[in-house]
């Protein structure tokens, strides 16, 4: 079945540092890929997505590129801020069939220190 | 426009008791999903409603869990009787009906602790 493996945390960085959170997936066909973020006390928010190979999703300075050859969707940001402290979840949704649910990774806790 | 809301935000119960979680989706969203995250692990799918009908309940762990969505609006998830392993955060999400890529909007979750 479908699965998502993401970098285990927690990750602690200083402000303005470079961020990479690795995510790889296993799925049949060509799934859509997502990064969700959960800020403290809030629900999951869609951060960015990509629906086909080589697509790059971007939002709020974060980027991730859909790499079919390596089945990866790594999240990057060039300069993190304290306000980026949150839990980040990589997820996929298979296309085709009737299934509409998301399959998530285990989440990566990011703490950015001033 | 109001987002997805969930009630309660926290619930602490003893093993063997019953708990009912509620989710109010975004108005007009026919798709409603329940997920849960247990012990800091991955968020796992529980079930999917389309309006009032259960489209997919393949993720429901056992028959102690009962989900309903009468009238196709809000949904409840009842756990009866609760066990220790049911502790975790229960998320609800909703999306518009359609064949395209419809974003799922999540609520803040209900943190359930079973003692």
Interface residues (C-beta under 8 A of the other chain):
Chain A: X4 X32 X36 X41 X42 X43 X44 X45 X46 X49 X51 X89 X91 X93 X98 X99 X100 X101 X102 X103 X104 X105 X106 X107
Chain B: X3 X4 X31 X33 X35 X37 X40 X41 X42 X43 X44 X45 X48 X55 X56 X59 X91 X93 X95 X101 X103 X104 X105 X106 X107 X108 X109
